[in-house]
C-alpha cells in the first residue's frame, strides 16, 4: 500500500508518537522511510527555545530519536534537512511520497498555533495522503 513514507521530525517530545508510527508503518509495509527536519529560520513561537546557529546541529538533535527507534526495529531511514517554513517545505516534498506522517503538536506544544500553521497546512495541501498522529500529551 505504501512504498515511500515521509515523516516530519522536529525533535520534540510531542513528535515521538509520529516517529514511532512512521517507523512501524515502514516496517509493516516494507517501505522506504525518509525523515525530514525543516529549520524554520527567522520564525520562533517561543522566545525561550534555544536555536543554534548551525541548522545541521539542530537536525542531528532532531534526528536522534528516530535513529534510536529505527535501529531497534531494523528500519533503514534516509535523512533530509531543509530550510524554510516546515508546512511549505513538507507540502512541496509530498509529491515524491505515498504518505506523509506528522504529529499534531510541534516543538512549542501550542495546540492551535502549531496545528494551524504546520500540520493543517500539510493536511490541506499535500499531494499524497497525510497521517496525523496525536501526541500522548494531547
C-alpha positions in Angstrom: 0.0 0.0 0.0 2.8 2.5 1.0 6.2 2.2 -0.7 7.7 5.6 0.2 6.9 7.3 3.5 8.0 10.8 4.6 7.9 11.6 8.4 8.3 15.2 9.7 10.7 15.3 12.6 11.3 18.2 14.9 13.0 16.6 17.8 10.2 17.4 20.3 8.7 15.0 22.8 5.4 15.7 21.1 6.8 14.3 17.8 7.8 10.9 19.3 4.4 9.2 18.6 4.5 10.2 14.9 8.1 8.9 14.6 7.1 5.6 16.2 4.1 5.3 13.9 6.1 6.1 10.8 8.8 3.5 11.7 6.2 0.9 12.3 4.4 1.6 9.0 7.7 1.4 7.1 8.5 -1.9 8.7 5.0 -3.4 8.2 4.8 -2.2 4.5 8.5 -2.8 3.8 8.5 0.8 2.7 11.3 3.3 2.3 11.3 5.8 5.1 12.6 9.4 4.9 12.8 11.7 7.9 12.8 15.4 7.2 13.8 18.2 9.5 12.9 21.7 8.4 14.8 24.5 10.0 12.5 27.5 10.2 15.0 30.3 10.2 13.7 33.7 11.4 10.5 32.5 13.0 10.0 31.2 16.5 6.8 30.5 18.5 8.6 30.9 21.8 11.5 33.2 22.8 12.9 30.7 25.3 13.6 28.0 22.6 17.3 27.9 22.2 18.2 27.8 18.5 21.8 27.0 17.4 23.4 28.9 14.6 24.0 25.7 12.6 20.9 24.0 11.2 22.8 20.7 10.8 23.4 20.6 14.6 19.7 21.2 15.2 18.9 18.5 12.6 21.2 16.0 14.3 19.4 16.6 17.6 16.0 16.3 15.9 17.0 13.0 14.2 18.3 11.3 17.4 15.1 9.7 18.4 14.2 8.3 15.0 17.7 6.9 14.8 17.2 5.0 18.0 13.7 3.8 17.2 14.6 2.7 13.6 17.7 0.9 14.8 15.5 -1.1 17.3 13.1 -2.0 14.6 15.6 -2.7 11.9 14.3 0.0 9.6 16.6 2.0 7.3 16.0 5.7 7.2 17.1 8.4 4.8 17.6 11.8 6.3 16.8 15.2 4.7 17.4 18.7 6.0 15.6 21.7 4.6 15.5 25.4 5.3 12.2 27.3 5.3 8.7 27.1 6.6 8.0 23.4 7.6 4.5 23.3 6.2 5.5 24.6 2.9 8.7 22.5 2.6 6.9 19.3 3.5 4.0 20.0 1.3 6.4 20.6 -1.6 8.2 17.3 -0.9 4.9 15.3 -0.6 4.6 14.8 -4.4 7.5 12.3 -4.1 5.9 10.1 -1.4 2.9 7.8 -0.9 2.3 9.0 2.7 3.3 11.9 4.9 3.3 11.2 8.7 3.4 14.1 11.1 2.4 15.0 14.6 -0.4 17.3 15.7 1.9 19.2 18.0 5.4 20.5 17.4 8.2 21.9 19.5 6.1 24.6 21.1 3.3 22.4 22.3 0.8 25.2 21.4 -2.1 23.2 20.1 -3.7 25.7 17.7 -0.6 27.6 16.7 1.3 24.5 15.6 -1.7 22.6 14.3 -2.8 25.6 12.4 0.5 26.6 10.9 2.2 23.2 10.1 0.0 20.1 10.4 -3.0 21.8 9.0 -1.1 23.2 6.0 0.4 19.7 5.3 -3.1 18.2 5.5 -4.7 20.7 3.2 -2.0 21.0 0.5 -0.1 17.7 0.5 0.0 15.8 -2.9 -0.4 12.5 -1.1 -2.3 11.1 2.0 -1.3 12.5 5.4 -1.5 10.7 8.7 -1.7 13.0 11.7 -0.6 11.3 14.9 -1.7 12.8 18.2 0.9 13.1 20.9 0.1 11.2 24.1 0.4 14.5 25.8 -2.5 16.0 23.9 
